[in-house]
Amino acid sequence: MLRDILIEDIFEVKMSFKTVLVKSILIALWPASLALLVFTPLGGVFLLIAAVLWFTIIPRTKLEYEYSYLNGELSIDKIFDKRKRKKWVVYDLTSAELVAPAGSDSIKRHLYGKKVLDYSSGFESDEQKTGIVLKGNMGAEVILLKKNNRIINAIRNVKPMIVEYNEADTEE
């Protein structure tokens, strides 16, 4: 009898310094464009530009990731401003070579010369992240995820030899 394993996790991503800076500039642009509207005829153009920038950039600054694990396939979606969902990437974890804490020596050895993609929230330390080494058509890559014990245990059920977590570390 075939059993499907579905695991989902949604969490908010920490804003980067660049995002906070852009958001601050856009917030400061509103009173500046309103002042220009009062003093110059071109103020309306600046106000229109500020409005367009505001409504296109600000919704993209509040970001969430959703992990969906289904039978060896990990799908990562980006959710912007809790309204717009975008399918971002899908990984076949049956081709994974290693699953370990991101701060472990075995993951650190794989980081050099490989593409590293961080899909964690930005709030975690390396011990609270999971590193997964994948071999693909474009070479090896390392993905960093927020630690999810259910996903780690599901991978352990499929490929126990690649998981470097102790079972006690991933108990729910």
C-alpha positions as CSV (number, residue, x, y, z in Angstrom):
1,M,0.0,0.0,0.0
2,L,1.4,3.4,-1.0
3,R,1.5,6.1,1.6
4,D,1.9,9.8,0.6
5,I,3.8,12.0,3.0
6,L,2.9,15.6,2.9
7,I,4.6,18.2,5.1
8,E,4.1,21.9,4.9
9,D,5.7,24.8,6.8
10,I,5.2,28.5,6.3
11,F,7.4,31.2,8.0
12,E,8.3,34.8,7.6
13,V,11.7,35.9,6.3
14,K,13.8,38.5,8.1
15,M,14.2,41.7,6.1
16,S,17.7,42.4,4.8
17,F,19.5,45.7,5.4
18,K,19.0,46.6,1.7
19,T,15.2,46.0,2.0
20,V,14.9,48.1,5.1
21,L,16.9,50.9,3.4
22,V,14.7,50.8,0.2
23,K,11.6,50.8,2.4
24,S,12.8,53.8,4.4
25,I,13.7,55.7,1.2
26,L,10.2,55.0,-0.2
27,I,8.6,56.2,3.0
28,A,10.6,59.4,2.9
29,L,9.7,59.9,-0.7
30,W,6.0,60.6,0.1
31,P,6.4,63.8,2.1
32,A,9.1,65.0,-0.3
33,S,6.9,64.5,-3.3
34,L,3.9,66.1,-1.5
35,A,6.1,69.2,-0.7
36,L,7.2,69.3,-4.4
37,L,3.5,69.2,-5.4
38,V,2.8,72.3,-3.4
39,F,5.8,74.3,-4.7
40,T,6.3,73.1,-8.3
41,P,4.1,72.0,-11.1
42,L,6.3,68.9,-11.6
43,G,5.4,67.8,-8.1
44,G,2.5,65.7,-9.5
45,V,4.9,63.7,-11.6
46,F,7.1,63.0,-8.5
47,L,4.0,62.0,-6.6
48,L,2.9,59.7,-9.3
49,I,6.4,58.1,-9.5
50,A,6.4,57.7,-5.6
51,A,3.0,56.0,-5.8
52,V,4.0,53.6,-8.5
53,L,7.2,52.7,-6.6
54,W,5.3,52.3,-3.4
55,F,2.7,49.9,-4.8
56,T,5.2,47.8,-6.7
57,I,8.1,47.6,-4.3
58,I,6.5,47.7,-0.8
59,P,4.4,44.5,-1.2
60,R,7.6,42.6,-2.2
61,T,9.4,43.5,1.1
62,K,7.2,41.3,3.3
63,L,8.2,37.8,2.3
64,E,7.4,34.3,3.5
65,Y,8.6,30.9,2.4
66,E,6.5,27.8,2.3
67,Y,8.1,24.4,2.2
68,S,6.0,21.6,0.8
69,Y,7.5,18.2,1.0
70,L,5.6,15.4,-0.9
71,N,7.2,12.0,-1.3
72,G,10.8,13.0,-1.8
73,E,10.1,16.3,-3.6
74,L,10.6,19.6,-1.8
75,S,8.8,22.6,-3.3
76,I,9.6,26.1,-2.0
77,D,7.2,28.9,-2.7
78,K,7.6,32.6,-2.0
79,I,4.6,34.5,-0.6
80,F,4.7,38.2,-0.9
81,D,2.7,40.4,1.5
82,K,0.6,37.3,2.5
83,R,-1.3,37.8,-0.8
84,K,0.7,36.8,-3.8
85,R,2.2,33.3,-4.1
86,K,5.0,32.4,-6.5
87,K,6.2,28.9,-7.1
88,W,9.9,29.4,-6.7
89,V,11.8,26.1,-6.9
90,V,11.3,22.3,-6.7
91,Y,14.0,19.9,-5.6
92,D,14.0,16.1,-6.0
93,L,15.5,15.1,-2.7
94,T,16.0,11.5,-3.9
95,S,19.2,12.9,-5.5
96,A,20.4,14.4,-2.3
97,E,23.8,13.3,-1.1
98,L,23.8,14.8,2.4
99,V,21.4,16.2,5.0
100,A,23.1,17.7,8.0
101,P,23.0,20.8,10.3
102,A,24.3,23.8,8.4
103,G,27.0,24.4,11.0
104,S,28.4,20.9,10.7
105,D,31.9,20.2,9.3
106,S,30.4,17.9,6.6
107,I,28.2,20.7,5.2
108,K,31.0,23.3,5.5
109,R,33.3,21.1,3.4
110,H,30.6,21.1,0.6
111,L,30.2,24.9,0.7
112,Y,33.4,25.7,-1.2
113,G,33.0,26.0,-5.0
114,K,29.3,25.1,-4.9
115,K,26.2,27.1,-5.4
116,V,24.7,27.9,-2.0
117,L,21.0,28.9,-1.9
118,D,19.6,30.1,1.5
119,Y,15.9,29.5,2.0
120,S,15.9,30.0,5.7
121,S,14.2,32.9,7.5
122,G,17.4,34.7,8.5
123,F,16.6,34.5,12.2
124,E,18.3,31.1,12.8
125,S,21.8,30.2,13.7
126,D,23.7,27.6,11.7
127,E,22.6,24.9,14.2
128,Q,19.0,25.8,13.5
129,K,19.4,25.4,9.8
130,T,19.5,22.3,7.7
131,G,22.0,21.9,4.8
132,I,21.1,19.7,1.9
133,V,23.7,18.8,-0.7
134,L,22.2,18.0,-4.1
135,K,23.8,16.7,-7.3
136,G,22.0,17.9,-10.5
137,N,22.6,18.5,-14.1
138,M,24.3,21.9,-13.4
139,G,26.6,20.5,-10.8
140,A,26.4,20.3,-7.1
141,E,24.5,22.8,-5.0
142,V,23.8,23.3,-1.3
143,I,20.5,24.5,-0.1
144,L,20.0,25.9,3.4
145,L,16.6,25.5,5.0
146,K,15.0,26.3,8.4
147,K,15.3,23.1,10.4
148,N,12.1,21.1,10.1
149,N,12.2,17.8,12.0
150,R,9.3,16.3,10.1
151,I,11.1,16.8,6.7
152,I,14.3,15.4,8.1
153,N,12.6,12.3,9.4
154,A,10.8,11.9,6.1
155,I,14.1,12.0,4.2
156,R,15.5,9.6,6.8
157,N,12.7,7.1,5.9
158,V,13.7,7.3,2.2
159,K,17.5,7.6,2.4
160,P,18.7,6.9,5.9
161,M,22.4,6.9,5.0
162,I,22.6,10.5,4.0
163,V,21.0,12.0,7.1
164,E,23.6,13.1,9.7
165,Y,21.1,14.1,12.4
166,N,20.6,11.8,15.4
167,E,17.1,10.6,15.8
168,A,17.0,12.2,19.3
169,D,17.8,15.6,17.6
170,T,14.8,15.4,15.3
171,E,12.1,14.1,17.7
172,E,9.0,16.1,17.6
